[in-house]
């Protein structure tokens, strides 16, 4: 399963891992590629159609929009109820 938030669309970020070199000044520090994965959690959400499992990031979990949907103030958006395709 891809590491993508189903609500906000957050995905992995490309970064460089720069290691400090403790030797002579003329050598450059090596840089390696790394990926920073989002902090994802699986959440079960009750809807009128049944229980839906969503993989969402923690920043989305803390948002006011998600809290309004969970508490029943706003209806669940139809985009959240679709099966994720992950752009494949």
C-alpha positions in Angstrom: 0.0 0.0 0.0 1.3 3.4 -0.9 2.2 5.9 1.8 -0.4 8.6 0.8 -3.0 10.3 2.9 -6.5 9.6 1.5 -7.9 13.0 2.7 -5.1 15.6 2.1 -3.0 13.7 -0.4 0.3 14.0 1.6 3.0 11.7 0.3 6.7 11.0 0.7 9.2 13.9 0.4 12.7 13.6 -1.2 15.5 14.8 0.9 19.3 14.5 1.3 21.1 12.9 4.3 24.2 15.0 4.8 26.8 13.4 7.0 29.4 15.6 8.7 32.9 14.6 7.8 35.4 14.9 10.7 38.5 14.6 8.5 40.5 17.1 6.4 38.8 20.3 5.2 39.3 19.4 1.5 36.9 16.5 1.5 33.2 17.2 1.0 30.6 15.6 3.2 28.8 12.8 1.4 25.1 13.3 0.5 22.7 10.4 0.1 19.1 10.4 -1.1 16.4 9.6 1.5 12.7 9.8 1.7 10.7 11.4 4.5 7.5 9.4 4.9 4.3 11.0 6.3 3.0 10.0 9.7 0.0 8.0 8.7 -2.7 6.3 10.8 -5.6 4.0 9.9 -8.9 5.5 11.2 -12.3 3.9 11.2 -15.1 6.4 10.5 -18.8 5.6 11.0 -21.0 6.7 8.1 -24.6 6.1 7.2 -23.4 3.5 4.6 -21.3 1.6 7.2 -17.8 1.8 8.6 -15.1 3.3 6.3 -11.3 2.8 6.9 -9.2 5.8 6.0 -5.4 6.1 6.0 -4.8 9.7 7.0 -1.9 11.8 8.3 -1.8 13.0 11.8 -1.9 16.7 10.8 -5.2 15.9 9.0 -6.4 14.0 12.1 -5.9 17.1 14.2 -7.6 19.5 11.7 -10.9 21.3 12.4 -12.4 20.0 9.2 -11.9 16.4 10.1 -13.1 17.0 13.7 -16.3 18.5 12.2 -16.9 15.4 10.1 -16.2 13.0 12.9 -18.5 14.8 15.3 -21.4 14.8 12.8 -21.5 18.6 12.2 -20.6 18.2 8.5 -21.4 15.2 6.3 -18.6 12.9 5.1 -17.3 14.2 1.7 -17.9 11.7 -1.2 -14.2 11.9 -2.2 -13.3 10.2 1.1 -15.7 7.3 0.5 -14.1 6.3 -2.8 -11.5 3.6 -2.8 -8.0 5.1 -3.2 -6.3 4.6 -6.6 -3.0 6.3 -5.8 -2.7 7.6 -9.3 -1.7 4.3 -10.9 
